[in-house]
Amino acid sequence: MKVSEVMTAPPVCVAPSASLVEVTRLMAESAVGSVLVVGGGALRGIVTDRDLAVRGLGGGLGAGTRVDAVMSARVVTVEAVEDLAAAYRTFRRTGVRRLPVLDAGRVVGVLTIDDLFLDLLRRFADLLGPVAWSVLQEPPGPPSEAGVPDER
């Protein structure tokens, strides 16, 4: 399975000049915990809700401060065509919770730990579906011995 099949797209992006208050509103409206900072068609950084709280307002910066003042400029990314196993390795190796997804240098999505959890849950549901159906078809109570009715 490829990263592009599991990622969240399109990503929520802002310009480096966006203010902290604009970014905070956009995160709330989009129900996301991070936004990608994109300028000139290229990924410039990522800012998380924690960055806003700790480095931004918690660090004494005003609501009008530019997002590029609190973003993380060193961003670990993954390619959309990469196998999902490569993304798992990247998450383990780096300890990040979000990976911007690129396609030929262009931002096309975000892969999060939550996306991986949802993918795993879908796979478990697919696997357990037939098992659950067979359990539902059995009569209630303990199973009886090889066709011999229970004589209680």
Backbone as CSV, one residue per row, in Angstrom:
resi,resn,N_x,N_y,N_z,CA_x,CA_y,CA_z,C_x,C_y,C_z
1,MET,0.848,-1.175,0.000,0.000,0.000,0.000,0.895,1.240,0.000
2,LYS,0.492,2.235,-0.745,1.258,3.473,-0.886,0.782,4.532,0.105
3,VAL,1.688,5.459,0.442,1.379,6.567,1.347,0.173,7.345,0.830
4,SER,0.092,7.550,-0.466,-1.000,8.334,-1.057,-2.376,7.726,-0.796
5,GLU,-2.443,6.426,-0.491,-3.719,5.768,-0.244,-4.234,5.986,1.172
6,VAL,-3.380,6.445,2.067,-3.751,6.586,3.475,-3.708,8.043,3.942
7,MET,-2.943,8.878,3.259,-2.737,10.268,3.690,-4.039,11.065,3.689
8,THR,-4.011,12.181,4.386,-5.110,13.139,4.383,-4.801,14.179,3.319
9,ALA,-5.749,14.376,2.422,-5.559,15.344,1.342,-6.867,16.061,1.079
10,PRO,-6.845,17.292,0.673,-5.657,18.125,0.539,-5.172,18.589,1.909
11,PRO,-3.901,18.966,1.997,-3.386,19.449,3.283,-3.871,20.869,3.560
12,VAL,-3.886,21.226,4.826,-4.226,22.594,5.219,-2.915,23.374,5.207
13,CYS,-2.866,24.430,4.393,-1.627,25.187,4.210,-1.849,26.675,4.440
14,VAL,-0.783,27.347,4.849,-0.791,28.804,5.002,0.502,29.369,4.432
15,ALA,0.487,30.652,4.156,1.689,31.351,3.700,2.554,31.689,4.922
16,PRO,3.857,31.851,4.741,4.736,32.202,5.855,4.345,33.511,6.543
17,SER,3.651,34.367,5.831,3.265,35.668,6.399,1.970,35.623,7.202
18,ALA,1.288,34.490,7.239,0.022,34.382,7.995,0.288,34.651,9.472
19,SER,-0.667,35.279,10.125,-0.513,35.587,11.550,-0.891,34.387,12.409
20,LEU,-0.411,34.397,13.630,-0.739,33.308,14.550,-2.239,33.190,14.766
21,VAL,-2.936,34.304,14.832,-4.385,34.252,15.034,-5.077,33.654,13.804
22,GLU,-4.594,33.979,12.606,-5.162,33.387,11.389,-4.953,31.870,11.375
23,VAL,-3.755,31.438,11.744,-3.435,30.012,11.755,-4.283,29.286,12.789
24,THR,-4.435,29.889,13.964,-5.238,29.285,15.024,-6.681,29.118,14.564
25,ARG,-7.244,30.140,13.936,-8.619,30.054,13.430,-8.747,28.969,12.364
26,LEU,-7.769,28.904,11.468,-7.802,27.911,10.394,-7.726,26.500,10.961
27,MET,-6.897,26.297,11.975,-6.804,24.976,12.610,-8.145,24.593,13.232
28,ALA,-8.766,25.536,13.908,-10.060,25.267,14.549,-11.130,24.960,13.498
29,GLU,-11.193,25.750,12.448,-12.192,25.548,11.392,-11.989,24.231,10.656
30,SER,-10.728,23.843,10.471,-10.407,22.629,9.724,-10.292,21.398,10.609
31,ALA,-10.373,21.600,11.924,-10.256,20.509,12.903,-8.960,19.716,12.717
32,VAL,-7.854,20.456,12.612,-6.538,19.831,12.476,-5.613,20.352,13.571
33,GLY,-4.557,19.590,13.838,-3.590,19.971,14.850,-2.315,20.551,14.289
34,SER,-2.263,20.681,12.960,-1.086,21.284,12.338,-1.460,21.835,10.977
35,VAL,-0.658,22.774,10.509,-0.790,23.285,9.146,0.598,23.340,8.533
36,LEU,0.632,23.191,7.232,1.897,23.287,6.513,2.094,24.727,6.062
37,VAL,3.315,25.196,6.165,3.652,26.548,5.732,4.297,26.422,4.356
38,VAL,3.618,26.996,3.356,4.044,26.867,1.969,4.226,28.256,1.383
39,GLY,5.375,28.476,0.769,5.658,29.751,0.113,6.358,29.516,-1.204
40,GLY,5.946,30.215,-2.236,6.560,30.051,-3.538,6.429,28.644,-4.081
41,GLY,5.347,27.963,-3.708,5.109,26.609,-4.186,5.915,25.531,-3.486
42,ALA,6.715,25.919,-2.481,7.552,24.943,-1.776,7.216,24.902,-0.293
43,LEU,7.411,23.736,0.298,7.198,23.560,1.735,8.276,24.330,2.488
44,ARG,7.856,25.223,3.364,8.790,26.033,4.161,8.875,25.556,5.607
45,GLY,7.784,24.928,6.080,7.778,24.467,7.467,6.440,23.889,7.851
46,ILE,6.342,23.556,9.129,5.101,23.045,9.697,4.917,23.727,11.046
47,VAL,3.670,24.010,11.373,3.360,24.577,12.680,2.247,23.746,13.292
48,THR,2.430,23.385,14.557,1.453,22.558,15.265,0.748,23.395,16.317
49,ASP,-0.342,22.837,16.841,-1.049,23.525,17.917,-0.119,23.739,19.115
50,ARG,0.774,22.805,19.339,1.742,22.935,20.436,2.720,24.083,20.171
51,ASP,3.165,24.235,18.925,4.039,25.363,18.571,3.354,26.686,18.880
52,LEU,2.073,26.778,18.530,1.324,28.015,18.788,1.233,28.296,20.278
53,ALA,0.971,27.253,21.057,0.806,27.430,22.501,2.128,27.711,23.204
54,VAL,3.160,26.956,22.884,4.419,27.062,23.621,5.324,28.165,23.080
55,ARG,5.600,28.135,21.780,6.509,29.136,21.205,5.810,30.446,20.873
56,GLY,4.528,30.350,20.547,3.785,31.542,20.146,3.284,32.337,21.325
57,LEU,2.022,32.171,21.627,1.401,32.962,22.692,2.027,32.671,24.053
58,GLY,2.363,31.397,24.313,3.017,31.035,25.571,4.416,31.602,25.681
59,GLY,5.031,31.885,24.552,6.373,32.467,24.522,6.355,33.982,24.520
60,GLY,5.166,34.552,24.680,5.055,36.005,24.759,4.882,36.704,23.421
61,LEU,4.697,35.966,22.353,4.494,36.594,21.047,3.033,37.001,20.892
62,GLY,2.801,38.045,20.153,1.447,38.533,19.949,0.701,37.760,18.889
63,ALA,-0.608,37.924,18.879,-1.473,37.214,17.933,-1.175,37.592,16.489
64,GLY,-0.603,38.790,16.273,-0.284,39.244,14.921,1.067,38.777,14.419
65,THR,1.804,38.053,15.237,3.120,37.550,14.839,2.985,36.614,13.641
66,ARG,3.946,36.686,12.739,3.943,35.806,11.564,4.211,34.372,11.975
67,VAL,3.556,33.435,11.270,3.684,32.019,11.583,5.113,31.522,11.373
68,ASP,5.858,32.120,10.469,7.227,31.650,10.239,8.145,31.903,11.436
69,ALA,7.665,32.677,12.415,8.441,32.905,13.639,8.353,31.721,14.601
70,VAL,7.330,30.885,14.456,7.149,29.753,15.381,7.142,28.389,14.687
71,MET,7.152,28.379,13.368,7.105,27.106,12.650,8.416,26.354,12.813
72,SER,8.333,25.040,12.583,9.534,24.211,12.506,9.946,24.186,11.043
73,ALA,11.123,24.742,10.760,11.571,24.836,9.373,12.190,23.530,8.882
74,ARG,12.736,22.749,9.789,13.305,21.452,9.404,12.189,20.423,9.477
75,VAL,11.665,20.058,8.318,10.502,19.184,8.244,10.900,17.844,7.637
76,VAL,10.507,16.776,8.308,10.694,15.430,7.765,9.502,15.164,6.857
77,THR,9.774,14.707,5.647,8.703,14.461,4.676,8.759,13.020,4.180
78,VAL,7.728,12.654,3.454,7.647,11.339,2.821,7.059,11.550,1.427
79,GLU,7.453,10.700,0.498,6.940,10.793,-0.872,5.623,10.032,-1.000
80,ALA,4.711,10.560,-1.779,3.387,9.957,-1.969,3.473,8.544,-2.542
81,VAL,4.491,8.275,-3.351,4.606,6.966,-4.007,5.307,5.928,-3.139
82,GLU,5.834,6.346,-1.980,6.536,5.403,-1.116,5.577,4.396,-0.508
83,ASP,6.122,3.229,-0.226,5.363,2.197,0.445,5.084,2.639,1.879
84,LEU,3.935,2.268,2.400,3.552,2.656,3.752,4.563,2.175,4.796
85,ALA,5.218,1.061,4.529,6.237,0.553,5.457,7.364,1.562,5.625
86,ALA,7.714,2.288,4.581,8.752,3.322,4.673,8.291,4.455,5.591
87,ALA,7.015,4.790,5.532,6.483,5.832,6.415,6.528,5.378,7.870
88,TYR,6.171,4.116,8.124,6.260,3.576,9.484,7.687,3.704,10.007
89,ARG,8.664,3.347,9.168,10.068,3.445,9.586,10.446,4.892,9.878
90,THR,9.966,5.814,9.050,10.271,7.230,9.252,9.668,7.735,10.559
91,PHE,8.430,7.359,10.840,7.811,7.747,12.115,8.633,7.222,13.286
92,ARG,9.030,5.948,13.225,9.813,5.349,14.324,11.161,6.033,14.484
93,ARG,11.846,6.271,13.377,13.197,6.826,13.399,13.222,8.270,13.904
94,THR,12.208,9.055,13.544,12.236,10.490,13.844,11.421,10.892,15.066
95,GLY,10.410,10.113,15.416,9.565,10.468,16.554,8.551,11.557,16.268
96,VAL,8.389,11.943,15.001,7.384,12.961,14.669,6.008,12.310,14.598
97,ARG,4.963,13.134,14.645,3.594,12.619,14.584,2.904,12.951,13.269
98,ARG,3.572,13.776,12.443,2.975,14.206,11.176,4.072,14.257,10.111
99,LEU,3.757,13.758,8.944,4.690,13.802,7.819,4.021,14.477,6.628
100,PRO,4.506,15.636,6.211,4.011,16.202,4.962,4.345,15.239,3.822
101,VAL,3.411,15.097,2.897,3.580,14.175,1.776,3.845,14.996,0.514
102,LEU,4.917,14.618,-0.194,5.321,15.340,-1.394,5.174,14.452,-2.626
103,ASP,4.912,15.109,-3.732,4.900,14.445,-5.039,5.702,15.345,-5.963
104,ALA,6.908,14.907,-6.312,7.815,15.698,-7.150,8.060,17.082,-6.547
105,GLY,8.241,17.130,-5.228,8.536,18.388,-4.547,7.332,19.228,-4.187
106,ARG,6.168,18.849,-4.660,4.929,19.595,-4.396,4.173,18.947,-3.242
107,VAL,3.672,19.754,-2.319,2.913,19.250,-1.175,1.547,18.768,-1.646
108,VAL,1.236,17.486,-1.336,-0.041,16.919,-1.773,-0.884,16.374,-0.629
109,GLY,-0.316,16.280,0.570,-1.074,15.743,1.694,-0.254,15.722,2.967
110,VAL,-0.854,15.128,3.992,-0.192,14.935,5.281,-0.529,13.529,5.749
111,LEU,0.469,12.832,6.237,0.266,11.515,6.828,0.512,11.652,8.320
112,THR,-0.472,11.274,9.119,-0.351,11.388,10.568,-0.410,10.015,11.222
113,ILE,0.019,9.985,12.464,-0.103,8.750,13.241,-1.571,8.319,13.272
114,ASP,-2.488,9.269,13.392,-3.922,8.953,13.401,-4.349,8.271,12.107
115,ASP,-3.795,8.719,10.956,-4.114,8.075,9.677,-3.706,6.604,9.701
116,LEU,-2.542,6.313,10.306,-2.076,4.929,10.394,-2.972,4.102,11.305
117,PHE,-3.409,4.692,12.433,-4.332,3.982,13.326,-5.630,3.653,12.607
118,LEU,-6.175,4.608,11.875,-7.426,4.369,11.142,-7.245,3.282,10.090
119,ASP,-6.099,3.283,9.420,-5.825,2.245,8.434,-5.775,0.875,9.110
120,LEU,-5.112,0.785,10.256,-5.043,-0.485,10.984,-6.427,-0.949,11.426
121,LEU,-7.232,-0.022,11.927,-8.589,-0.386,12.351,-9.419,-0.897,11.182
122,ARG,-9.289,-0.260,10.007,-10.011,-0.730,8.819,-9.566,-2.141,8.441
123,ARG,-8.261,-2.387,8.522,-7.733,-3.712,8.171,-8.235,-4.768,9.150
124,PHE,-8.247,-4.440,10.452,-8.767,-5.376,11.444,-10.240,-5.651,11.206
125,ALA,-11.001,-4.614,10.881,-12.428,-4.793,10.612,-12.630,-5.705,9.407
126,ASP,-11.811,-5.516,8.369,-11.913,-6.391,7.193,-11.585,-7.836,7.551
127,LEU,-10.585,-8.016,8.381,-10.165,-9.353,8.781,-11.190,-10.013,9.692
128,LEU,-11.728,-9.246,10.625,-12.638,-9.800,11.617,-14.082,-9.888,11.138
129,GLY,-14.411,-9.215,10.060,-15.775,-9.241,9.545,-16.328,-10.642,9.363
130,PRO,-15.649,-11.503,8.624,-16.159,-12.869,8.439,-16.229,-13.656,9.749
131,VAL,-15.263,-13.444,10.633,-15.275,-14.144,11.925,-16.474,-13.686,12.747
132,ALA,-16.689,-12.384,12.782,-17.816,-11.850,13.546,-19.140,-12.371,12.986
133,TRP,-19.248,-12.464,11.655,-20.478,-12.948,11.038,-20.745,-14.396,11.437
134,SER,-19.705,-15.232,11.452,-19.902,-16.636,11.819,-20.306,-16.760,13.285
135,VAL,-19.776,-15.899,14.140,-20.159,-15.919,15.554,-21.625,-15.531,15.702
136,LEU,-22.052,-14.570,14.921,-23.441,-14.132,14.991,-24.407,-15.212,14.509
137,GLN,-23.946,-16.120,13.655,-24.789,-17.178,13.129,-24.969,-18.340,14.109
138,GLU,-24.086,-18.449,15.105,-24.184,-19.532,16.088,-25.263,-19.207,17.114
139,PRO,-25.944,-20.213,17.614,-26.939,-19.958,18.654,-26.243,-19.509,19.942
140,PRO,-26.935,-18.765,20.780,-26.333,-18.302,22.021,-26.034,-19.472,22.954
141,GLY,-25.127,-19.245,23.870,-24.771,-20.271,24.845,-23.461,-20.940,24.495
142,PRO,-23.034,-21.852,25.372,-21.758,-22.524,25.115,-21.885,-23.480,23.938
143,PRO,-20.805,-23.669,23.207,-20.865,-24.597,22.076,-21.068,-26.019,22.567
144,SER,-21.812,-26.784,21.799,-22.049,-28.176,22.182,-20.978,-29.063,21.559
145,GLU,-20.836,-30.271,22.089,-19.832,-31.192,21.570,-20.306,-31.750,20.242
146,ALA,-19.473,-31.739,19.271,-19.638,-32.307,17.934,-21.036,-32.832,17.619
147,GLY,-21.994,-31.953,17.584,-23.328,-32.323,17.164,-24.178,-32.974,18.232
148,VAL,-23.634,-33.211,19.438,-24.412,-33.840,20.511,-25.108,-32.738,21.302
149,PRO,-26.430,-32.752,21.351,-27.122,-31.692,22.077,-26.793,-31.722,23.558
150,ASP,-26.794,-30.544,24.122,-26.531,-30.399,25.550,-27.772,-30.845,26.313
151,GLU,-27.631,-31.799,27.259,-28.788,-32.380,27.962,-28.913,-31.850,29.384
152,ARG,-28.893,-30.624,29.547,-29.029,-30.067,30.898,-30.437,-29.849,31.265
